[in-house]
C-alpha cells in the first residue's frame, strides 16, 4: 500500500526519522547503501487502522528475499570508492565486532545461513524503524490523522 494517502502525509516525518535512525544503521551490520536497498524493498503498512488501540505501523518485508543476495554486491561495488564507500570500519566486514563474532563462529559467513541471518536482521531493523516512525508521529500529534487516513483507504 505504498501509494495510499497516509504515506503521502508522512514524507517529511520519514525524512526526520531517517536522520534520527542513522546512528542505528551505523551500529548495525548494514552499510548505508545496503540499508537504502533494504528500505526500497520494504513497504510500511498500518495493521488494524480501524482500531485506535491496536493500530500500529508494521514493516512489510515480503520483498526482502529478492534483494538479500544483492546486499554483498552493493558493498563490493561501493568499497572501490575508498573511505565512506562501504561501512565505516573496514568496508563491508562490519568492523571489529563482526570480526570477533566470526572468530568465535558466531558470524554470518556460513553460506545460506548468512543470507537468512541478513534477512532476519533486516526484518528486525525495519520493524524498529516502523516503531520509531509511529512514535515520532504520535509525539507530533499526527498519528490519529494518519491512522484514520489508512482506515479510510482500506474501506
C-alpha positions in Angstrom: 0.0 0.0 0.0 2.9 2.3 -0.7 0.6 4.5 -2.8 -2.0 5.0 -0.1 -2.8 8.6 1.0 -1.5 8.1 4.5 2.1 7.5 3.2 1.9 10.8 1.3 1.1 12.6 4.6 4.3 11.5 6.3 7.1 12.1 3.7 8.6 14.9 5.9 8.3 12.8 9.0 10.0 9.9 7.3 12.9 12.2 6.4 13.2 13.3 10.1 13.1 9.7 11.3 15.7 8.7 8.7 18.1 11.3 10.2 17.3 10.1 13.8 17.7 6.5 12.8 21.1 7.0 11.0 23.1 6.1 14.2 21.2 2.8 14.4 22.3 2.0 10.8 25.9 2.9 11.6 25.9 0.5 14.5 24.1 -2.3 12.6 25.6 -4.9 10.3 24.4 -3.0 7.3 26.1 -0.2 5.4 24.1 2.9 4.4 23.9 1.6 0.8 22.6 -1.8 2.0 20.1 0.0 4.2 18.8 2.0 1.3 18.3 -1.2 -0.7 16.5 -2.8 2.2 14.2 0.2 2.6 13.5 0.1 -1.2 12.2 -3.4 -0.7 10.2 -2.6 2.4 6.7 -1.3 2.5 5.1 0.2 5.6 1.5 -0.7 6.4 -0.8 0.1 9.3 -2.2 -3.0 10.9 -5.8 -2.7 12.3 -6.1 1.0 11.3 -9.8 1.0 12.3 -8.9 0.2 15.9 -7.1 3.1 17.7 -5.9 0.7 20.5 -4.5 -2.0 18.2 -3.3 0.1 15.2 0.4 0.1 14.5 2.9 0.6 11.7 4.5 -2.6 10.5 7.2 -3.3 8.1 6.1 -5.5 5.2 9.3 -7.3 4.3 7.9 -9.8 1.8 10.2 -8.4 -0.9 13.4 -8.7 1.1 14.1 -12.2 -0.3 14.7 -10.7 -3.7 17.3 -8.2 -2.6 19.2 -10.1 0.1 21.7 -11.7 -2.4 22.4 -8.2 -3.7 23.5 -6.8 -0.4 27.0 -8.0 -0.6 27.3 -6.7 -4.2 26.2 -3.3 -3.1 29.1 -3.0 -0.7 31.6 -4.7 -3.0 30.8 -2.1 -5.7 30.9 0.8 -3.2 34.1 -0.4 -1.5 36.1 0.5 -4.6 35.2 4.1 -4.0 37.5 4.4 -1.0 36.7 5.6 2.5 33.0 6.1 3.1 32.1 3.9 0.2 31.1 0.9 2.3 30.8 0.5 6.1 32.8 3.0 8.1 35.0 0.4 9.6 36.7 -1.9 7.1 34.5 -2.0 4.0 31.7 -4.5 4.3 33.3 -6.5 7.0 31.3 -4.8 9.7 34.3 -3.9 11.8 35.9 -5.3 14.9 32.7 -6.7 16.4 31.9 -8.7 13.3 35.5 -9.9 13.1 35.3 -11.2 16.7 31.9 -12.8 16.1 33.4 -14.6 13.0 36.4 -15.8 15.0 34.1 -17.2 17.6 31.9 -18.9 15.0 29.1 -16.5 15.6 29.5 -14.6 12.3 27.3 -14.8 9.2 29.8 -16.3 6.7 28.2 -19.7 6.6 26.7 -19.7 3.1 22.9 -19.9 3.1 22.7 -19.2 6.8 24.3 -15.8 6.2 21.5 -14.7 3.9 19.0 -16.0 6.4 20.7 -14.0 9.2 20.8 -10.9 7.0 17.1 -11.3 6.2 16.2 -11.6 9.9 18.5 -8.7 10.9 16.9 -6.6 8.1 13.4 -7.6 9.3 14.2 -6.6 12.9 15.8 -3.3 11.9 12.9 -2.3 9.5 10.4 -3.0 12.3 12.5 -0.9 14.7 12.3 1.8 12.1 8.5 1.4 11.8 8.2 1.6 15.6 10.3 4.8 15.6 8.2 6.3 12.9 5.0 5.6 14.8 6.5 7.1 18.0 7.5 10.1 16.0 4.0 10.6 14.5 2.5 10.2 18.0 4.9 12.7 19.5 4.0 15.2 16.8 0.2 14.7 17.2 -0.1 13.2 13.7 -0.7 9.6 14.4 -4.5 9.8 14.7 -5.0 11.5 11.4 -2.6 9.1 9.7 -4.3 6.1 11.2 -7.7 7.5 10.2 -6.5 8.0 6.6 -5.2 4.4 6.5 -8.6 3.1 7.7 -10.4 5.1 5.1 -8.1 3.8 2.4 -8.9 0.2 3.4 -12.6 0.8 3.0 
